[in-house]
């Protein structure tokens, strides 16, 4: 005999894992007034469509500090760093040719998605991430090669994650 309760629990668990991986179970579902299937296009795309690196600037107080500004489109969020749950992908600032001594992520806001019972820490809107480097590391003429790894989500679905390249001077 089929155990419906067990089957439903397993289906829900599979759904949460798929959402964490960025797989949507409802590709034509309306998510909110701001984010609908019609403005998401025929397919969802990925995080690059909804999270944008606006700028990378040197700090006004320290030549070896960079501030990366991101804009997350309305109706979306990205996970904080550190991520609230083990299966969530944290937002990460990474550099290929130099290693920062410290990366300072903004204070998160708390958010309650529909796919888990827990409140999670996320970033929304426009945020800044600071990268601090050892004195004299950064050239005066260029920004080091780098990326921001992030995963855009709504309250119901997570898109495939992406690595967003930093613009170079």
N, C-alpha and C positions, 0 to 999 in steps of 0.2 A: 504494500500500500504506500502511496506517495505521501510523504510528510510535507504538507503545504507550508507550515510555519518555517521548517528548516530550509525549504526551497526558497521562500521569500527572503529570509535572512541572508542566504548565500547570494541571491540576486542583488540585494542591496549592497552587500560587501563588494561584489564585482563592480557594481555601478560606481561606488566611491573610488575604487582603484582606477577605473577607466577615467573618471573625472580628474583625478590627480595626475594621470598621464596625459591629460589634454584631449581626451576622446569624448565627443558629445554623443549622448544617446538620443537626443531630440533635435536634429538639425534644423527643423522649421518652426521651432517653438518661439513665441514672443517672450522676451526676457524682462523688459521694462518699457516705460514710455520712451526712454532715450536709446535703448539698444533693442532692435527688433531684427527678425530674420531678414526683412527687406533692406535695412541699412547695413547688415553684415554681408550682403551679397549672396550669390548662389551657394557659396561655401564659406566657412568661417574665416579661412586664412589662418594667420597665427599672431602671436604677440606683437610682431613688428607693425601690424596694422593699427594697434591701439595704444602702444607705448612708444614714446619718441624721445631721443636724446636731443634736447634743445641746444645745449651749450656746454663747453668745457672751458673754464677760466682758471687762471692762477688766482690764488687768494690775494687780497689786497694787503694782508699782513705778513705773508710768508711766501717767498718765491718757490719753495719746495712743497707747496700744498695746492692741490687741484680741487675744484668744485665742479661736479658733474650735475647738470640740471636735467631732470626727466619730467615729461608731461604724460600723465596717464589719462586717457580719454574718459569723459563722463560715462558712468555706468560700469566702469571697470576698476579693478584694483590689482595690485601685485603683492606677493607675500613679503612680509618684513624679513629682515635679517637680524637675529635668527628667526627661522620659520617656527610657527606655533606647534605644528604637528610633524611627526617624523616623515610622513608621506608627502608633505608640501615642499615645493622647491623654493628655497630662499632667493631673494634678489641678491646678486653678487656683482661687485665691481672688480674687474681683473685687468691686469696689464701684462703684455707679452714680453717686453724687453726690460722692464724694471720692476722691482718689488717694493710696494709701499710698506712703510713701517707700521702703518695703521690705516684702517678704513673706518670712517665714522658714518654710520647710517642714521637717517632721521628717526625721530620718535614716531612709533607707529600709532595708528588708530585701531580701535577694536571693531570687529565686523562679525556678523552672524550669517554665514552662508546657509543655504537650504540643504546642502548635501552632507553636512555633519552637524552633530548636536553641540559642538564646542564653539565658543567665540574665539576668533583668530585675530592675530595682529597683521595689519596690512598697511600699504601706502596707497593713497589716492591723490588725484589732482597733480599739482606741481611740487616736486621734492628736490632736495639737493643732497648729494652724497659727497663727502670729503675724503680725499686720499692724501695722506701725509707721507713724505719721502725723506730719506736722510739728507741733511744739508749738502747742497751742491750736486745732487743727483740729476735734477731736471735741467735740460738745456734751456737757455733763455729764448730760443727761437722756435721750439716745437713742443707739441703735446705728445707724450709717449703713446704708442699704439695700445689700444685697450678696448674692452667690451663691457657691456652690462648684460648679465644673464638674468632673465626675468620670465615670468609666466603670467599673462593677463587672464583674469577671471571675472565673471559676473557673480551674482549670488547663486546661480544655478549651474554654471559650466566653466571649465577652465580650457583655454585654448592651448595649442602646442607651444612649448616654451621657445624662446629665441635668444640669440646673442646679438645685441645691438651694438654696432661699432661706434666708437667715439670719433667725432670729427677731429681732424688734425688741422693745426694752424698752417 
